[in-house]
Amino acid sequence: QVQLVETGGGLVQPGGSLRLSCAASGRILSIYDMRWYRQALGKQRELVAVVTNTGSTNYSDSAKGRFTISRDNAKNTVYLQMNSLKPEDTAVYYCSANILTSILPARKDDYWGQGTQVTVSS
């Protein structure tokens, strides 16, 4: 019913930039929090950044000052602008969104994208 599709990953040199996008489609009545997570090989998935439906943002310590999360509500899309990338940013990046798909009965669930690989290496 609802799909999230991430794009924009790839290989970048240290110090470079990438912009990830995640578009939600399907039976969507409203989207609440939209988030970016990442999971490096052999590590647990970690929250990178959150943007609420009112535009408030929050970042992990590792992302503060380098990454910017934003959203376009008209396009049901969330973005992650990543600057000054470091090798330790290498991971699969996932987007997630809390989406209302039904009012009666009320149905609000978290949906996930398939992930996009970001590799930072020279």
ZAROMI-132395 format. One record per residue: x, y, z of N, C-alpha, C, O in turn; residue number from 0; residue in one letter. Coordinates in nm, 3 decimals. Each point is the difference from the previous one (the first is absolute). Example, Ala and Ser with C-alpha at 12.3 -4.5 7.8 and 13.67 -1.06 7.14 Angstrom:
ZAROMI-132395
DOLO;nX;nY;nZ;caX;caY;caZ;cX;cY;cZ;oX;oY;oZ;nr;rest
DOLO;1.319;-0.569;0.780;-0.089;0.119;0.000;0.090;0.120;0.000;0.104;-0.002;0.066;0;A
DOLO;-0.139;0.107;-0.138;0.082;0.119;0.006;-0.077;0.109;0.073;0.051;0.111;0.017;1;S
END
This chain:
ZAROMI-132395
DOLO;nX;nY;nZ;caX;caY;caZ;cX;cY;cZ;oX;oY;oZ;nr;rest
DOLO;0.082;-0.121;0.000;-0.082;0.121;0.000;0.085;0.125;0.000;-0.032;0.097;-0.070;0;Q
DOLO;0.139;-0.096;0.147;0.089;0.114;0.007;0.140;-0.047;-0.033;0.046;-0.103;0.049;1;V
DOLO;0.023;0.180;-0.132;0.138;-0.030;-0.034;0.087;0.122;0.026;-0.040;0.114;-0.024;2;Q
DOLO;0.161;-0.141;0.074;0.102;0.103;0.014;0.118;-0.042;-0.086;0.050;-0.111;0.013;3;L
DOLO;-0.005;0.200;-0.099;0.110;-0.031;-0.091;0.110;0.103;0.017;-0.021;0.119;-0.021;4;V
DOLO;0.140;-0.167;0.061;0.116;0.088;0.018;0.082;0.004;-0.128;0.011;-0.099;-0.072;5;E
DOLO;0.045;0.214;0.044;0.094;0.017;-0.110;0.112;0.094;0.044;-0.014;0.072;0.099;6;T
DOLO;0.124;-0.074;-0.173;0.106;0.097;0.024;0.126;-0.054;0.063;0.097;0.074;0.016;7;G
DOLO;-0.095;-0.201;0.020;0.122;-0.056;0.057;0.108;-0.018;-0.104;-0.022;0.020;-0.120;8;G
DOLO;0.141;-0.057;0.168;0.110;-0.023;-0.094;0.134;0.007;0.069;0.010;-0.003;0.123;9;G
DOLO;0.093;0.013;-0.207;0.137;0.008;0.048;0.047;0.145;-0.006;-0.016;0.067;-0.102;10;L
DOLO;0.073;-0.020;0.210;0.047;0.139;0.005;0.132;0.003;0.077;0.023;-0.082;0.089;11;V
DOLO;0.062;0.176;-0.123;0.128;0.014;0.070;-0.019;0.070;0.134;-0.096;0.075;0.017;12;Q
DOLO;0.185;-0.098;0.077;-0.007;0.073;0.127;-0.002;0.150;-0.023;0.075;0.053;-0.083;13;P
DOLO;-0.162;0.014;0.157;-0.018;0.144;-0.018;-0.106;0.037;-0.100;-0.037;0.117;-0.012;14;G
DOLO;-0.013;-0.214;-0.061;-0.101;0.025;-0.102;-0.140;0.008;0.056;-0.021;-0.006;0.121;15;G
DOLO;-0.075;0.019;-0.213;-0.141;0.016;0.038;-0.088;-0.096;-0.079;0.033;-0.040;-0.111;16;S
DOLO;-0.144;0.005;0.171;-0.104;-0.077;-0.066;-0.134;0.048;0.051;-0.012;0.049;0.113;17;L
DOLO;-0.090;-0.062;-0.196;-0.136;0.033;0.040;-0.087;-0.122;-0.022;-0.016;-0.047;-0.112;18;R
DOLO;-0.040;-0.003;0.220;-0.092;-0.112;-0.006;-0.144;0.051;-0.007;-0.034;0.102;0.060;19;L
DOLO;-0.048;-0.175;-0.133;-0.142;0.031;-0.009;-0.080;-0.125;0.035;0.046;-0.112;-0.024;20;S
DOLO;-0.164;0.132;0.078;-0.089;-0.111;0.031;-0.143;0.045;-0.027;-0.052;0.090;0.067;21;C
DOLO;-0.010;-0.154;-0.165;-0.136;0.037;-0.039;-0.099;-0.105;0.046;0.020;-0.120;-0.022;22;A
DOLO;-0.126;0.165;0.085;-0.106;-0.090;0.046;-0.115;0.006;-0.098;-0.035;0.106;-0.051;23;A
DOLO;-0.025;-0.222;0.024;-0.113;-0.005;-0.092;-0.099;-0.105;0.050;0.032;-0.087;0.081;24;S
DOLO;-0.154;0.097;-0.134;-0.102;-0.096;0.038;-0.117;0.067;0.071;-0.028;0.118;-0.020;25;G
DOLO;-0.038;-0.196;0.103;-0.119;0.047;0.070;0.042;0.081;0.123;0.005;-0.052;0.111;26;R
DOLO;0.025;0.179;-0.131;0.053;0.087;0.105;-0.099;0.111;0.030;-0.037;0.078;-0.089;27;I
DOLO;-0.006;-0.070;0.214;-0.087;0.110;0.042;0.082;0.113;0.062;-0.027;0.118;-0.021;28;L
DOLO;0.128;-0.157;0.097;0.086;0.099;0.063;0.131;-0.067;0.041;0.003;-0.118;0.035;29;S
DOLO;0.104;0.196;-0.039;0.131;-0.051;0.043;0.046;0.080;0.120;0.002;0.123;-0.003;30;I
DOLO;0.036;-0.191;0.107;0.047;0.066;0.121;0.152;0.004;-0.002;0.057;0.056;-0.094;31;Y
DOLO;0.012;-0.112;0.193;0.145;0.004;0.000;0.057;-0.074;-0.121;-0.051;-0.104;-0.042;32;D
DOLO;0.158;0.162;-0.014;0.078;-0.067;-0.104;0.143;-0.007;0.052;0.051;0.098;0.055;33;M
DOLO;0.014;-0.211;-0.074;0.130;-0.023;0.063;0.098;-0.063;-0.098;-0.039;-0.068;-0.095;34;R
DOLO;0.164;0.091;0.121;0.109;-0.072;-0.067;0.077;-0.080;0.105;0.037;0.052;0.106;35;W
DOLO;-0.015;-0.178;-0.137;0.083;-0.089;0.081;0.117;-0.044;-0.087;0.000;0.017;-0.122;36;Y
DOLO;0.098;-0.076;0.188;0.108;-0.064;-0.075;0.048;-0.123;0.076;-0.012;-0.009;0.122;37;R
DOLO;0.067;-0.084;-0.198;0.053;-0.122;0.059;0.129;-0.035;-0.070;0.002;-0.037;-0.118;38;Q
DOLO;0.106;0.047;0.192;0.131;-0.039;-0.053;0.017;-0.151;0.018;-0.065;-0.062;0.084;39;A
DOLO;0.153;0.006;-0.164;0.023;-0.144;0.003;0.042;-0.044;0.140;0.097;0.052;0.056;40;L
DOLO;-0.169;-0.148;0.000;0.033;-0.052;0.131;-0.046;0.084;0.117;0.032;-0.030;0.115;41;G
DOLO;-0.106;0.137;-0.143;-0.046;0.088;0.107;-0.151;0.008;0.002;-0.068;-0.040;-0.095;42;K
DOLO;0.016;0.092;0.205;-0.145;0.017;0.011;-0.047;0.122;-0.079;0.076;0.094;-0.022;43;Q
DOLO;-0.200;-0.100;-0.018;-0.060;0.114;-0.069;-0.009;0.117;0.098;-0.038;-0.017;0.116;44;R
DOLO;0.072;0.136;-0.165;-0.004;0.119;0.086;-0.078;0.111;-0.068;0.001;0.014;-0.122;45;E
DOLO;-0.069;0.065;0.206;-0.076;0.114;-0.049;0.096;0.114;-0.033;0.086;0.036;0.081;46;L
DOLO;-0.102;0.020;-0.200;0.087;0.109;-0.044;-0.069;0.136;0.016;0.058;0.094;0.053;47;V
DOLO;-0.183;-0.086;-0.101;-0.069;0.129;0.004;-0.150;-0.022;-0.009;-0.048;-0.098;-0.057;48;A
DOLO;-0.026;0.193;0.114;-0.147;-0.004;0.001;-0.053;0.137;-0.040;0.055;0.103;0.039;49;V
DOLO;-0.163;-0.103;-0.117;-0.072;0.125;-0.025;-0.148;-0.027;0.024;-0.056;-0.095;-0.054;50;V
DOLO;-0.007;0.180;0.135;-0.141;-0.017;0.029;-0.086;0.062;-0.111;0.052;0.064;-0.091;51;T
DOLO;-0.183;-0.083;0.101;-0.089;0.057;-0.102;-0.011;0.152;0.013;-0.053;0.066;-0.090;52;N
DOLO;0.103;-0.011;0.201;0.001;0.146;0.015;0.136;0.059;-0.034;0.020;0.121;0.007;53;T
DOLO;0.074;-0.207;-0.045;0.131;0.048;-0.044;0.109;-0.001;0.106;0.114;0.038;-0.029;54;G
DOLO;-0.145;-0.079;0.148;0.104;-0.010;0.103;0.096;-0.113;-0.034;-0.040;-0.104;-0.052;55;S
DOLO;0.167;0.127;0.081;0.101;-0.099;-0.033;0.084;-0.037;0.121;0.011;0.075;0.097;56;T
DOLO;0.048;-0.193;-0.104;0.091;-0.046;0.103;0.103;-0.091;-0.065;-0.030;-0.072;-0.096;57;N
DOLO;0.152;0.076;0.149;0.110;-0.073;-0.062;0.079;-0.080;0.104;0.004;0.035;0.117;58;Y
DOLO;0.058;-0.142;-0.165;0.095;-0.070;0.085;0.124;0.088;0.016;0.022;0.092;-0.079;59;S
DOLO;0.056;-0.121;0.179;0.123;0.078;0.020;0.092;-0.008;-0.121;0.065;0.099;-0.035;60;D
DOLO;-0.060;-0.215;-0.028;0.091;-0.017;-0.113;-0.047;0.077;-0.123;0.080;0.029;-0.089;61;S
DOLO;-0.208;0.003;0.082;-0.056;0.069;-0.115;-0.007;0.152;0.016;-0.004;0.074;-0.098;62;A
DOLO;0.003;-0.028;0.221;-0.015;0.143;0.025;0.110;0.080;-0.067;0.118;-0.032;0.009;63;K
DOLO;-0.160;0.138;-0.078;0.095;0.089;-0.064;0.044;-0.045;-0.138;0.060;0.079;-0.073;64;G
DOLO;-0.089;-0.203;0.035;0.041;-0.050;-0.131;-0.118;-0.042;-0.086;0.003;0.016;-0.122;65;R
DOLO;-0.107;-0.070;0.185;-0.118;-0.050;-0.073;-0.118;0.093;0.023;-0.013;0.063;0.106;66;F
DOLO;-0.074;-0.054;-0.207;-0.122;0.078;0.012;-0.117;-0.083;-0.052;0.001;-0.046;-0.114;67;T
DOLO;-0.102;0.029;0.199;-0.121;-0.070;-0.042;-0.106;0.102;-0.034;-0.013;0.103;0.067;68;I
DOLO;-0.063;-0.131;-0.173;-0.109;0.089;-0.040;-0.108;-0.084;-0.065;0.021;-0.118;-0.030;69;S
DOLO;-0.137;0.179;0.010;-0.110;-0.074;-0.063;-0.081;0.093;-0.089;-0.006;0.121;0.021;70;R
DOLO;-0.055;-0.182;-0.119;-0.093;0.069;-0.089;-0.133;-0.071;0.015;-0.020;-0.107;-0.056;71;D
DOLO;-0.069;0.168;0.131;-0.127;-0.067;0.030;-0.087;-0.017;-0.124;-0.078;-0.095;-0.008;72;N
DOLO;0.091;0.183;-0.087;-0.080;-0.011;-0.123;0.043;-0.122;-0.082;-0.079;-0.056;-0.075;73;A
DOLO;0.205;0.017;0.092;0.052;-0.115;-0.075;0.014;-0.124;0.087;0.046;-0.104;-0.049;74;K
DOLO;-0.084;0.113;0.176;0.015;-0.114;0.093;0.143;-0.052;-0.001;0.024;-0.121;-0.002;75;N
DOLO;0.070;0.213;0.004;0.141;-0.036;-0.015;0.084;0.060;0.112;-0.022;0.114;0.042;76;T
DOLO;0.118;-0.193;0.005;0.096;0.048;0.098;0.139;-0.008;-0.061;0.030;-0.090;-0.078;77;V
DOLO;0.054;0.185;0.115;0.135;0.008;-0.054;0.102;-0.003;0.114;-0.029;0.035;0.114;78;Y
DOLO;0.149;-0.080;-0.149;0.112;0.010;0.094;0.120;0.051;-0.078;0.059;-0.071;-0.081;79;L
DOLO;-0.024;0.196;0.106;0.119;0.058;-0.061;0.118;-0.030;0.092;0.000;0.038;0.117;80;Q
DOLO;0.099;-0.107;-0.171;0.115;-0.041;0.079;0.125;0.067;-0.055;0.038;-0.021;-0.116;81;M
DOLO;0.026;0.101;0.198;0.122;0.071;-0.039;0.117;-0.047;0.087;-0.019;-0.063;0.104;82;N
DOLO;0.139;0.095;-0.149;0.121;-0.035;0.075;-0.001;-0.147;0.041;0.025;-0.035;0.116;83;S
DOLO;-0.054;-0.049;-0.211;-0.014;-0.143;0.030;0.132;-0.062;0.043;0.107;0.038;-0.047;84;L
DOLO;-0.118;-0.135;0.137;0.116;-0.069;0.055;-0.013;-0.150;-0.027;-0.111;-0.049;-0.021;85;K
DOLO;0.221;-0.023;0.020;-0.010;-0.146;-0.022;-0.093;-0.068;0.100;-0.065;-0.100;-0.034;86;P
DOLO;0.057;0.152;0.154;-0.089;-0.060;0.100;-0.148;0.025;-0.026;-0.086;-0.054;0.070;87;E
DOLO;0.054;0.135;-0.172;-0.139;0.018;-0.042;-0.045;-0.112;-0.095;-0.117;-0.007;-0.036;88;D
DOLO;0.211;-0.078;-0.003;-0.034;-0.111;-0.089;-0.102;-0.092;0.067;0.023;-0.049;0.110;89;T
DOLO;-0.135;0.027;-0.179;-0.109;-0.080;0.056;-0.110;-0.013;-0.104;0.002;0.067;-0.104;90;A
DOLO;-0.098;-0.153;0.134;-0.126;0.001;-0.074;-0.092;0.097;0.073;-0.020;-0.009;0.121;91;V
DOLO;-0.035;0.103;-0.197;-0.088;0.102;0.057;-0.145;-0.035;-0.033;-0.035;-0.028;-0.114;92;Y
DOLO;-0.047;0.031;0.218;-0.142;-0.033;-0.013;-0.085;0.121;0.039;0.033;0.073;0.094;93;Y
DOLO;-0.141;-0.054;-0.166;-0.097;0.099;0.046;-0.119;-0.074;0.061;-0.030;-0.114;-0.033;94;C
DOLO;-0.035;0.185;0.123;-0.117;-0.054;0.068;-0.099;0.114;0.019;0.040;0.115;0.018;95;S
DOLO;-0.168;-0.147;-0.023;-0.102;0.103;0.018;-0.118;-0.058;0.076;-0.037;-0.116;-0.018;96;A
DOLO;-0.021;0.199;0.102;-0.120;-0.035;0.075;-0.119;0.055;-0.077;-0.018;0.121;-0.012;97;N
DOLO;-0.065;-0.213;-0.041;-0.100;0.039;-0.100;-0.140;-0.042;0.042;-0.023;-0.113;0.042;98;I
DOLO;-0.068;0.205;-0.056;-0.142;-0.027;0.022;-0.061;-0.048;-0.131;0.003;0.070;-0.101;99;L
DOLO;-0.059;-0.192;0.104;-0.059;-0.056;-0.122;-0.151;-0.019;0.010;-0.066;-0.029;-0.099;100;T
DOLO;0.013;0.046;0.219;-0.144;-0.018;0.018;-0.045;0.081;0.122;0.073;0.014;0.098;101;S
DOLO;-0.196;0.040;-0.108;-0.056;0.074;0.114;-0.097;-0.087;0.078;0.003;-0.002;0.123;102;I
DOLO;-0.089;-0.067;-0.192;-0.096;-0.088;0.066;0.015;-0.141;-0.057;-0.051;-0.027;-0.109;103;L
DOLO;0.118;-0.064;0.180;0.067;0.024;0.129;0.130;0.075;-0.018;0.058;0.002;-0.109;104;P
DOLO;-0.012;0.060;0.215;0.127;0.073;-0.006;0.114;-0.097;-0.019;0.014;-0.099;0.072;105;A
DOLO;0.069;0.130;-0.172;0.112;-0.089;-0.029;0.121;0.087;-0.033;0.005;0.069;-0.102;106;R
DOLO;0.092;-0.075;0.192;0.122;0.078;-0.018;0.118;-0.092;0.030;0.012;-0.051;0.111;107;K
DOLO;0.075;0.030;-0.210;0.108;-0.096;0.013;0.131;0.059;-0.050;0.003;0.101;-0.070;108;D
DOLO;0.106;-0.167;0.110;0.132;0.034;-0.052;0.028;-0.082;-0.126;-0.020;-0.121;-0.002;109;D
DOLO;0.067;0.189;-0.100;0.038;-0.066;-0.124;0.147;0.025;-0.027;0.056;0.102;0.042;110;Y
DOLO;0.007;-0.197;-0.113;0.144;0.007;-0.024;0.031;-0.013;-0.148;-0.070;-0.070;-0.074;111;W
DOLO;0.175;0.138;0.031;0.052;-0.021;-0.134;0.094;-0.119;-0.003;0.027;-0.063;0.102;112;G
DOLO;0.023;0.033;-0.223;0.084;-0.118;-0.019;0.147;0.028;0.031;0.080;-0.093;0.011;113;Q
DOLO;-0.045;0.219;0.004;0.138;0.037;0.031;0.080;0.037;-0.124;-0.024;-0.049;-0.110;114;G
DOLO;0.119;0.138;0.131;0.092;0.039;-0.107;0.141;0.005;0.058;0.022;0.053;0.108;115;T
DOLO;0.073;-0.108;-0.182;0.138;-0.010;0.048;0.073;0.132;-0.020;-0.003;0.059;-0.108;116;Q
DOLO;0.069;-0.014;0.214;0.090;0.115;-0.008;0.139;-0.049;0.040;0.019;-0.055;0.109;117;V
DOLO;0.076;0.075;-0.198;0.138;-0.042;0.026;0.090;0.122;-0.012;0.002;0.068;-0.103;118;T
DOLO;0.073;-0.040;0.209;0.092;0.113;0.001;0.142;-0.056;0.003;0.044;-0.056;0.100;119;V
DOLO;0.025;0.073;-0.212;0.133;-0.060;-0.013;0.078;0.072;-0.107;-0.056;0.049;-0.098;120;S
DOLO;0.187;-0.044;0.117;0.087;0.058;-0.101;0.053;-0.109;-0.093;0.076;0.029;-0.092;121;S
END
